[in-house]
Structure formats: C-alpha cells, structure tokens
Amino acid sequence: MDYVPPAEPTAWEERRSPAGDAAARHAAEHEIRWSRDLSAEIPRQFDEEPPWNEVLGPVQPRGGPNGLVLKSGHIVAEWGDTHQIDQTFSVAKSYLSILAGLALDRGLIRDMDAPVRESVDDGGFDGPHNGKITWHHLLQQTSEWEGTLWDKPDLVDRNRQVRGAAMTSAKKGTHRELAAPGGFWEYNDVRINRLSLALLRVWKRPLPEVFAELVMEPIGASKDWRWRGYRNSTVTIDGREIESVAGGSHWGGGVFIHARDQARIGLLMQRGGMWDGKRILSAEWIARCRVPCPLFASYGYLWWLNTEPRRYPSAPAGSYYAMGAGGNLTWIDPEHDLVAVLRWTDPAAADHFMRLVMAALG
C-alpha cells in the first residue's frame, strides 16, 4: 500500500541515502541570482516600463534555496528550510488548473469546450472575439483574450518570450494582431488572472477557501500557506466582497507556501488524484492536464510537459511540472513514483539536478 505522509506537523517518514546527497547539494549550491528583496526584484524581472511594472499585491523577502525529493511518498533527499514560506510565481497557475478540474468534476463547468460566457456573465467575455473563448482556450493559454483587468492590459504580455516558446520575435508589450481564440499560444498573465476571476465567478467563493477545503485539508497540508490577489482585485459576489487571487506573483500576490506543502500537492497529482484511498481530483482531469497543446507541445492545462524535444533531457518524457519564475519548480515523474520540489534554484541547474536524481534511483 502506498505510504501516505501524516498531516502536518507530524513527522514525515524519511528514507534518505547518500546517493541523494549529490542532487540536494547541487540544488542548494546553485541559487538563482535574484535579490532576496523581491519588492525590488519583481519590477525589474518582467521587462516592463512604468506603470505596467507596478506591483499591486503583497510581496515579502524570499529565503534561500530549499527543497526535497520524494520516492514512493518518502523523503529521500532534502536541503534548506523546507518550512520556509515564499511566493511561488507561476506555480500558482497549476493550482488554478486543479481548481478548474474540481469545478468540472462537480459540474460547475459543463464542458471545457463551452464558451466561458455561458457561465460567466460579467462583461469580460462579451463581443464577437472574447465571446468565442472557451475554458479549454484559457487553460491552454490560447484564448487571445483582449481587455484590461486590475489596471493591467493584456497588451503588457503580448509577444512575451518564454524559454523554449518563442512564438514571436517582436518586443514584449507591443501590438500584435490577435488570432481567433484557440489560434495562438501566448504566456500571458493578464489572461491567467482573467481565468482566476472566471473561476471565482463559477465557485462563488474565495478560491483559497475552496482550495483549502477540497485539496489542502484532505492531503494533510499545513495552514501556513495563503493565496492573495491585488489591492484592486476585490469583486462583489452575492453581496460578499471577495478578493480575486493572482495566478502568479508577476505583480505581487499569488501563492505563499512552503516546499513540504508543495510536495503534497505534487504527490496528489503523481498518484492520479488519490490520497489515502480517497478520490480528491479525477484521473480524467489529470490526463487532460498532460495533453500537449497542438500549438506548443510543451504545455498542457497550465502544466509544463517534457515532450520532445525535451525541456529537461535528463528527466523521463512522461515528466510534467508546475513552474514559476525565480527557480520555483515541482517535478512529477509518475513512471518512477517521484516528486521533487525546488525553490530558488537557478533554472539552468535544473536538468543536472534531475540527472543526479535519476542516477540516485539507480
């Protein structure tokens, strides 16, 4: 029977071995070259001029590199302070994907190919262009949603360059003629925040509240994490003032969490949505998350894939990832019953880390 780590703060069973020490040491020794003062770092990381680079959500100083490796649910390697609460940047996108899957599982979203306007009537999906956007488009980052949300226009991330996904050579933040929804892949945080707001409209409850009740509490996570939006992202739903959370920390906010809680989320995904014999998330949804986007095969439903050509040659092709700026990474390898979390490790060092982990597994 699969080992299930007990709820925090009970001790998590360890089976460490010297073979895992090299991977842990490598991750710890290759800290990303970011200031630990994220309030100064964030505005200069995303190639934006004022006022587009204005930070709208909470920010806190980050800690040092830390992380852990799980094999069959047991901790086999660990480094740094894995109870350190830090922002996760775009790892939060993958958590939005989980919330979308839970909504589909419960019938709150009827069909991923249904237009979002059928269930979200707030003006954001009106008109001949935005009205054609489906949930599928939003989850694959092919929506081409046009508009301004929380004082950030979608233009701010048009032509954005992401490693391994150079869809255009134009300067970030400059005009590009939009394709029809579903016709162009672009990593765009304004559109992700539009997805977050759409999910809030569907759930009619704060998304952190839903995530705590349906995911974090059942998997025994701590209560130390939090998920925040912006100072101007509060909406009224059924008479209740609710903050719409950010799908990353691009302009502050996002998910503040420690590596051990992230490892639990990764283990839930690696085990096909099951935890201690109970179904948390449908296996069908996890399978959907791993279907490559036809326009960019390295991306699924807000999860990065290791399809050919592999982003990480040292990891199996079936691996998939929650990835965020600053060297925040959750690696899931179902084939080897493996989960790893890296915090603040230089992305250029990640593949060698994976090589060392695979070598340690023998």
Buried (B, 14 or more C-beta within 10 A) or exposed (E): EEEBBEEBEEEBEEBBEEBBBBBBBBBBEBBBEBEEEBEEBBBEBBBBEEEBBEBBBBBEEBBBBBBBBBBBBBBBBBBBBBBBBBBBBBBBBBBBBBBBBBBBBEEBBEEBEEBBBBBBEEEBBEEEBBEBBBBBBBBBBBBBBBBEBBEBBBBBBBBBBBEEBEBBEEEBBEEBEBEEBBEBBBBBBBBBBBBBBBBBBBBEBBBBEBBBEBBBEBBBBBEBBBBBBBBEBEBEBEEEEBBBBBBBBBBBBBBBBBBBBBBBBBBBBBBBBBBBEEEBBBEEBBEBBBBBBEBBBBBBBBBBBBBEEBBBEBBBEBBBBBBBBBBBBBBBBBEBBBBBBBBBBBBEBBBBBBBBBBEBBE
